[in-house]
Amino acid sequence: MAFTLLIVRPLLVQAKAWLVEDGALTEAGLVVGLALMALGAWFTDLIGLHAVFGAFVMGAAMSRAISSRASNRSRSLCCFRFSSPTRA
């Protein structure tokens, strides 16, 4: 966890301009975020902890500005897709 908060978080803050565009997560930002969560899950599984803890720590290390705007947009798109009536 210390490595994530001391090394990964500052790198993500510096890369924010590349990962976020107009307040929304770019495709590259989504790939980086998912890859980091998978890496954290793999590492915690490797050391004998449950994999969800590693993904949680990586998610906690992401800047709130990056994760909250992106998740709000994703949530609204997801809700729209599932709440829209479908044609038979």
C-alpha positions in Angstrom: 0.0 0.0 0.0 2.9 2.4 0.8 4.3 1.8 -2.7 1.0 2.6 -4.3 0.4 5.8 -2.4 4.0 7.0 -2.5 5.0 6.0 -6.1 1.9 5.2 -8.2 -0.4 8.1 -7.0 2.1 10.9 -7.8 2.7 9.3 -11.3 -1.1 9.3 -11.9 -1.4 12.9 -10.9 1.4 13.8 -13.4 -0.3 11.8 -16.1 -3.7 13.3 -15.4 -3.5 15.6 -18.5 -3.0 12.5 -20.6 -5.7 10.4 -18.9 -8.5 12.9 -18.7 -9.9 15.1 -21.5 -12.7 17.6 -20.9 -13.4 16.1 -17.5 -14.0 12.7 -18.9 -11.7 9.6 -18.8 -10.0 8.9 -22.2 -9.7 5.4 -23.6 -6.1 5.4 -22.6 -7.1 6.4 -19.1 -9.6 3.6 -18.8 -6.9 1.1 -20.0 -4.4 2.4 -17.5 -6.9 2.3 -14.7 -8.0 -1.2 -15.4 -4.4 -2.4 -15.9 -3.3 -0.9 -12.6 -6.3 -2.5 -10.8 -5.5 -5.9 -12.3 -1.8 -5.5 -11.4 -2.8 -4.7 -7.8 -5.1 -7.7 -7.7 -2.4 -9.9 -9.0 0.2 -8.7 -6.5 -2.1 -9.1 -3.5 -3.1 -12.6 -4.7 0.6 -13.4 -5.1 1.4 -12.5 -1.5 -1.6 -14.5 -0.2 -4.2 -11.7 0.3 -7.5 -11.6 -1.4 -7.2 -10.0 -4.9 -10.0 -7.5 -4.2 -7.7 -5.7 -1.7 -5.1 -4.9 -4.4 -7.7 -3.5 -6.8 -9.2 -1.4 -4.0 -5.8 0.1 -3.0 -5.1 1.0 -6.7 -8.6 2.6 -6.9 -7.9 4.5 -3.7 -4.6 5.8 -5.2 -6.3 7.3 -8.2 -7.0 11.0 -8.0 -10.6 11.8 -7.0 -10.9 14.2 -9.9 -10.0 11.4 -12.3 -12.1 8.6 -10.9 -15.3 10.6 -9.8 -15.9 12.4 -13.1 -15.2 9.3 -15.1 -17.4 7.1 -12.9 -20.3 9.6 -13.0 -20.2 9.6 -16.8 -19.9 5.8 -17.0 -22.8 5.4 -14.5 -25.0 7.8 -16.4 -24.3 6.0 -19.7 -24.9 2.6 -18.1 -28.2 3.7 -16.6 -29.3 5.2 -19.9 -28.5 2.0 -21.8 -30.3 -0.3 -19.3 -33.3 1.9 -18.8 -33.9 2.6 -22.5 -36.8 0.6 -23.9 -35.8 -2.0 -26.4 -37.6 -2.7 -29.6 -39.0 -6.2 -30.2 
